[in-house]
Amino acid sequence: MNIEKNNKAIRNFFASSKSIRWFILIGFTIIFTIILYPTLIITKHSYKLGDVAERDIKAPKDFLIEDKEATEENRKKAAEEVLTVYDNDASLSVKLSRNVKQAFVEMADIFEAYIETQGNASSNKEIKPLSLNEKLWQLKESFEETIGITVSDDVYKIFIEKRFSSNIADLISKILTEIINNGVVINKDILLKESDKGIILRNVETKTEKVVYDLKSFYGSDQAKIMVRVIGQPLLKDMNYNLVNLIVDFVQKLIQPNITLNTNETEERKKRAAAEIKPVLYKIKTGEMLLREGEIITKVQLLKLKNLQIQTKKEHILSISIGAAMIMLCLLVLTYILHIKHNNRFARNHNKNLLVLACMLIIILLFARLSTPLSEALTQSLTFAVSPSSIIFGIPIASGAMTICLLIGLKIAIPFALVAAACTAVIFQNRFEIFIYFLLNSAMAAYWLQNCRERKVFIKAGLKIGLLNVVLSTAIAVYISGFLGFKILEVWAFAFMGGIIAGIVTTGIAPLVEIVFGYTTDITLLELANLERPILRRLMIEAPGTYHHSVIVGNMVEAAAVEIGANPLLAKACGYYHDIGKIKKPLYFIENQKNGKNKHHKLAPSMSKHILVAHVKEGVEMAKQNKLGQAITDTIRQHHGTSLITYFYEKAKKQKGEDAVNVDDFRYPGPKPQTKEAGLVMLADVVEAASRTLDNPTPSRIQGLVQNLINKIFSDGQIDNCELTLKDLHKIAKTFNGILSGIHHHRINYPEKSSSINGKVKDESPDRQQAKQLQSFFGNDTEKSSGHLKRLGLS
């Protein structure tokens, strides 16, 4: 539960935090400045080694040149002077000695314990009962594990005979400690290579260091084994020769190196020492001759030219880039405040939309930036001359505004076109005509794509943009250079091609952005509104009543959306899918029940409420599994809002008493509808279901029912957050009246399908019986509508 809350908090932070907006703004400004970077170079020396100087070049000011060879030599010397680091495990001898004594003590204790249990055993005789011997041999592996080495059977047998004497353990420990404390290395030959300058010996535990010069005093692995016998000779002189050899061999096996080379630390110190060495610099003074006309450029002269270029460029870029960044920040902030901040459609996914705008702007700027080197390469590879200025007219800048219009809408695409055109003009040396050209073609491209519902609209829009580009490019060409003769044909070709490419690029980019950022375009909605989709076919087969209800709701909200200016495609798709969660338990919903059997009769009201509420959560999960998009998923979650499940609330009050039932326990979890489309689905869902309960659905009764139900939803505050006005509600009610009257129009009663009771004809169809059962879910509040909007839905 806490993880879900944390994840939700993180999602909310990224979705609505103002910090993220500042991050996007500053990040885009930095990227824009980086893209603009190549145009800020004003001093350029393209000479190569061996070229002939075309003119004299003097130093315009004092600057420094780095002698890289001298710098590298100094850094190499600094690294060589760093002492090699060896780690000293000072506690190793203590650890090994403790293990030896512990192993011997444990085995000696077994002897003592056994002696105590053998009261008649003589202390002067060797104790060799079979049970003790077997036990000792069983403990051999434990003895080896404690001591840290393998022990041969012969050696272990002697230890048993000596009853694991503590004297033997002390001798082993003493010899071992003296050797390891002296210092043992793995490879003494490598160590001795450092004899000239010494080493740094670092204590592993305390991290203290000391410089050691006497490296010969340390033992190598083989030397340490030899020293065992040398050190042990005075200590073992009174012992049996075989026991002496046993102890010596035993200690030799126990010896481990406690001084090891730390390669990583040594290399790290060398790198730090080299990094601390400052570059070796030479000063070039103002007016100093760097290059004379006619001279062949040498390595030294080329070095001076490159350093002059780098230092001049850095200083100039620092000032110009700051200015460009400030201008861009002002443009973005003002555009955001004037055109974007208060846009209702944009506000629903504010930060995500801002991120998409920033990404599309970056893509457009990359198009503009890459066009320059591409145009140069193209002009060099072609056999006929092509003007680089003509190629500019073919850049598909309009594809950015087209994509934004498709995803977010025309009202956002127009300011986007303004910013994109301004940025592009800056890249092309602040040319005003370029700004006008790309502003107009981007704005019109977005306009022509605002009602795109088919893939071919991209190509049609591309053709229109191409023709517009031809007109604009002609006007610009005449404005700049007058009539160009045959050169104008080249301009027209690239301009028209730019429109076609813009349509093609948008066709490729839009689906990618839609998938990555979770948008749902009208084209996708058309695909989702296809009743042949697997999830809808499954709904038709497993929950036919719900399917029929959903199709009618979809048609109702589509018609109402057209009247109030909402998105009819989105509304219809949301209507089709709003109840897909009922697939999980279809028979618990009255429209799917057969033969009048209601499963809720056997359930407690609270359990029935949980089943009804669960269809919303299950619908959301199914929407995510079937990738229906965020808009439809949100509508499924919101289409009941926080409305009250009246039937089971009243039933619970009858069973438990009014004071024992909390009304909030019988409400849907929400949230309330946040969009017009979600509000339409809520209204249509309730109205369509309730219309089935009318015994005689005349137009006047349908009108009264629609008015009463919409008034109840309005009074309950369920549509407070979805921007539906009273004028919209009037249009919705009128539309619902027309559709439901057409669905429930009267037909001729056929005698063979009816029976007469007391002179009246009674319809015995199962549909009518189900409608009567459903009527109890909604109640009849017609008499309580004194505060309602009485003319709602009237002509």
LOMIZA-425249 format. One record per residue (C-alpha): residue in one letter; x, y, z. Coordinates in pm, whole numbers, plus 50000, padded with zeros to 5 digits. Example, Ala and Ser with C-alpha at 12.3 -4.5 7.8 and 13.67 -1.06 7.14 Angstrom:
2
A512304955050780S513674989450714
# end
This chain:
795
M500005000050000N502795023850089I504575015549762E501445024349564K501105057149753N504745065249691N504435057049320K501285078149298A503005107049475I505945104749233R503605104148931N501695134049064F504945152749122F506125147448764A502635154548627S501945187448804S505055200648978K506155235548875S509755224848936I509485201148640R508275230048422W511295250948513F513515221048447I511995216748099L512325254048026I515955256448134G516855223147973F515435233647637T517195267247655I520525249847716I519965225347430F518925253747199T522145272347285I524175240847215I522445236046878L523115272546799Y526795269046903P528425264146559T527035297246425L528775316446703I532325310646572I533635343046422T537375335446405K538265305446197H541705293446085S541395264445846Y545135260745779K546735226145794L550325215645846G552335223445531D549865248845388V551085282645259A549915313045455E547735336345249R548225366645469D549995379345780I548385370346110K549275388646429A548125381446782P545135404646848K545735402447222D547765384347485F547035347147509L548635315747641I549835284447461E550165251447636D553305230747572K551615197147579E554865177247551A556415194847852T553175191548046E552975154447969E556605149448070N556035166548404R552955145748469K554845114148384K557585123248632A555035131048901A553405097148850E556755079248868E557605096049199V554515081849365L555485053349602T553905019449551V551225011349809Y551294977849993D548584967250238N549684952350573D547244929450751A548674933551100S545994912251262L546674881451049S549144865951299V546714870751586K543914855051383L545964824551280S547384819851633R543904821551782N542614795451538V545464771651625K544954774652001Q541184771951967A541434740151762F543824723852006V541824734752311E538594720852168M540214687052107A541934687052448D538604693952614I537244662352459F540024643052632E539234659652966A535534653152930Y536174617052853I538534612853154E535874626653385T533404600653258Q535964573053310G536424573653688N538594542853700A540964554753423S544544558353531S546194591953466N549514574653400K548264552953113E547404563252764I543724565252707K542934546752388P539414534052419L537754527152085S534864551152147L537174580852215N539364573551914E536374571451683K535024603951818L538344621751765W538614609851408Q535064620751341L536064655651454K539034657451219E537174678250959S536024702451229F539634705451350E540824713050994E538074738550941T538964757051261I542674757151197G542314766450829I544404739250658T544164702250580V545984678550820S547344644850712D546204613850896D549724607251027V550034641951175Y546544640051324K547384606251477I550444621251651F548304650051780I545924624251926E548784605752089K549994638552242R546424646052349F546524678552154S549004692452396S548744729652463N552554730752459I552534720752090A549894747052016D551944773752194L555084764952002I553224765551669S551614798751759K554874814551873I556854805151561L553984815051330T553494848751501E557164857851482I557404850551111I554174868151006N554854898351226N558134902451043G556144905350717V555534880150440V555014889450074I553904867949782N556604878749538K559674894349697D561344900149360I558674925349262L558954941749605L562734945849575K562314966049255E561084994249479S564244993749695D565555026449549K562635047649665G560845025649919I557155017449953I554145029650145L552995003250394R549365008950485N547684992250782V544454976850655E542584981550981T543785015551106K544475030250759T547725044650895E550665046250657K554435046550682V557255047150433V559485016150443Y562945015650283D564394983250424L562544959350195K564994930650231S563814924650587F560494911150462Y560204873950390G559174859650059S556944828650061D559824803950025Q562074823450261A559364823550529K559164785550515I562924782950560M562804806750855V560334783951033R563104758951105V565614786451188I563304803651437G562004770951575Q565424754851634P566064770151981L562464764252080L562264728051965K565784715752058D564594693352344M561874676152142N561754644251947Y563074647951591N559854635451438L557774659351645V560064688151547N559554680451179L555824677751234I555644712251397V557854727851128D555734713450845F552584723851023V553734759951063Q554894761450701K551414752150586L549874778750808I551994807350677Q550074833050471P551294865850315N550214896150515I551784922350289T550054925549949L550424949449657N547474973749621T547544980949248N544305000849236E545325024849512T548755029649359E547315037849015E544755061249169R547505080549350K549515082849031K546545097148846R545915122649119A549565132749120A549535137248741A546275156848753E547725181149007I550475191348765K549495223748595P549975228148219V553175243848098L552115276447930Y553925301347709K552635336947672I552055352347330K551935390447348T549715414247156G551045422346810E553395392446796M553615378746442L552085344146432L552255338546058R553715356945761E552285356745412G553915330345193E555375310045480I554865272645497I552965265545819T554975246346076K553845226346372V554595254646617Q552735280446408L549725257346372L549695252746748K549615290546799L546765294646548K544655267546709N545115281847058L544175316446934Q541045302046774I540015282547085Q540495311147330T538835337047107K535895313947044K535335306147412E535265342647513H532935352547230I530595323047285L530335330547655S528785364647587I526715355947279S525315323447421I524175341247737G522385367047525A520775340547304A519665320747610M518095351747767I516195360247446M514945324447417L513855323947783C511845355947735L510205342447417L509275309247579V507975324347904L505835350647732T504435325347483Y503615302047772I501835329347972L499875343647678H498895312447483I499505280447679K499125284748055H495345289748056N494475264847781N492085239447938R493035210647712F496735216647774A496255218548152R495035182548183N498545168848124H500505200648175N504045188348227K503765160347974N502525184747710L505355208747791L507865180447753V506395170947414L506575207147298A510215209047405C511095176047232M509385186246909L511165219946912I514495202246957I513735179046664I512795208846444L515965227446540L518045196746459F516405195846116A517445231946065R520955227146198L521685195545996S520375211145677T523495232945644P526115204845625L523695183745418S523205211745169E526995216445139A527495179345079L524655178944826T525985208344626Q529445192244610S528165158244495L525815170944221T527085177443869F524965208943840A525085238844073V522485241044350S522205271544572P522365263644949S519785291245007S517305272144787I517685240744999I516525260145308F513015262045158G512855224045161I513395219345538P510255202645689I509885226845982A506085225545940S506025189246055G506515200946415A503375222446418M501455194846237T502405169346501I501515192846787C498145200746628L497435163846593L498305156246957I497325187547153G495275209646922L495405239546692K495395265246974I498755252047095A500165244946748I499995281746641P502225295346924F504465265146871A504815275246505L505765310446617V508535298046849A509795272246598A510005298546322A511865322746552C514395296146657T514945285546296A515495321646189V518155325546460I519985294746330F520025310345981Q521705342646093N518505360046215R516995362745867F513565379045883E512305363345559I513095328545694F511045336246006I508035347245798Y508315317445563F508355290745835L505795308646054L503205309945777N503725274845640S503785259545991A500625277846099M498735267845785A500025232145807A498555229446156Y495275244946034W494945219545750L495585190545985Q493245200446271N490475175846171C492695147146064R490915113746086E492585094845803R496205087745711K495775102745364V495085136845522F498825139145594I499625137245222K496835161345128A498125186045386G501645180945252L500515189544901K498765220945023I501865231345218G504005225344911L501835248644702L501845274644979N505625271645003V505915278644631V503945311044672L505885321844982S509285313144836T508465332644520A507535363244724I510725360444930A512925355244623V511445385844451Y511735406144771I515435397944813S516845395744462G514145405444216F513135380743945L515705352643927G514915338243586F515445300743574K516795301243933I513235304644055L512485269343930E515075255644171V513485274844459W510015261844365A511245225944349F512735226644697A509805246144842F507215221744705M509335192044813G509535207145165G505745205045195I505625168745081I508465159245315A506685176845605G503615154845551I505745123245529V507785132345839T504605139246036T503215105645929G506275088946081I506785110646389A503195113546513P502635076246589L505995074346768V505205104346990E501715090447045I503125057347170V505995071547376F503945098447555G500575080747570Y498505103647347T495345092947165T494775109446829D491565109346624I493095083546392T493685060246685L490185067346815L488735056946480E490615024146509L489435019346868A485825027446772N485774997246539L483214973146689E485214943846551R488024948946803P488644917747015I487704933547348L484364946147212R483614912647049R484344896147382L481964920947550M479294912347291I479634874847355E480114874047733A477974904147833P475534910747545G473294933747750T476244955547848Y477454955647487H474094967947358H473994994347634S477555005647551V476835008947179I473805030747248V475765051647500G478525055947240N476035068746982M474355091747235V477585108147353E478875111646996A475775131246895A475845152447212A479585159447170V478965174246827E476365197746976I478555210747263G481895212447081A483555182547249N485505155647064P482845132346918L485325104846830L486765104047178A483295105147332K482065076047117A485125054647193C484775061847564G481085052147544Y481945019047380Y484545009547640H483245025247963D481744992748096I484264966747973G485014958148336K481644940348351I483144912148145K484654898248466K481254892448637P478584898648370L475724880748549Y475904904348846F474624932648625I470924932548546E471234938948172N473014905148136Q470754884748365K468504858448213N465124844948322G464774872448583K467364856348815N469164883349009K472324871349187H472214901249422H469144887249602K471394863049792L474104888649872A474454914550143P474154950550017S477784957450104M478954927849896S476764938449605K478234973149630H481784959249613I480924939249301L479444969549127V482354992049222A484894965649113H483834968248749V485445002748732K488814990848861E488684959748642G487764981148343V490805003248402E493064972648420M491594958348099A492004992047926K495704992148015Q496114956047901N494454963847567K496334997147531L493215018247488G495045050347574Q495035073447874A491945093247770I489685062447754T491255047648069D490555079848260T486955080448139I486425044548256R487765054648598Q485595086148613H482315076548447H480575069548779G482345097448966T481515095649337S477825088649276L475715069449525I474625033449460T471075042049570Y469405007949545F471814989349773Y472135019350005E468385019050062K468424981250096A471184983550358K469225009750553K466154987050558Q468234957850690K470454975850944G468695008551015E469495043250884D471955051951161A474015020251110V474815027250745N477385052650625V476335068250297D479975072250186D480425034350200F477975031349911R479615056149676Y481945049649386P485565059249465G485785085149186P487265107749078K484505128748928P484605134048549Q487435157548451T486615162548082K483525170147878E483715135747720A483805118248058G480865139348178L478885129847867V479545092847928M478345096148289L475115113148181A474435089447890D475235058748103V472625067748365V470005080648120E470195050947881A469985025448163A467055043148329S465175046847999R464775009047992T462705010748311L459915031348157D456705011048113N455365033647840P458345052947697T456515081347530P458535112047423S457155132147715R458085105147967I461545101647818Q461955139347832G460905139948198L463255111248282V466205127548108Q465535160748276N465155144748620L468325123448596I470525151348460N469225173848737K470085147748999I473635143648866F474015181448843S472695186849197D474985159549332G478005178949200Q479215150548981I479865172548677D481415202048859N484925194748725C484245187248359E483515221948217L479915214448116T477795246148123L474035249048169K473815256547798D475705224247729L473365204747957H470365218347769K471855207147436I472785173147582A469305167247716K467755177047383T470055153247197F469385124747440N465615130347405G465765127147029I467895095447030L465965077447306S462605086647151G463785071046827I464935039547007H461785035347215H459205045746953H455865027246962R455154997546739I451944979346644N450964952546898Y450644919346721P447804897646864E449794865646865K452414881547092S450114896647353S447394885747594S444404904547728I443934908148098N440874926948222G440484942547883K444054955647872V446894943247657K450004933047851D453434928847692E455074897647836S458454901347671P461544893647886D462974927647796R460034945247960Q460404923348272Q464094932248298A463274969048257K460904966948552Q463594950848765L466104977748668Q463665005548762S464334999249131F468025008049087F467245044249005G463985052149182N461515078749072D462165113849198T459915131848956E457745145349238K460845159149418S462105181149134S461005215049265G464555228849250H465385214148911L466045231448579K462485226048450R463115235948087L466185213648049G466085197547704L462975215547580S462955231147235
# end
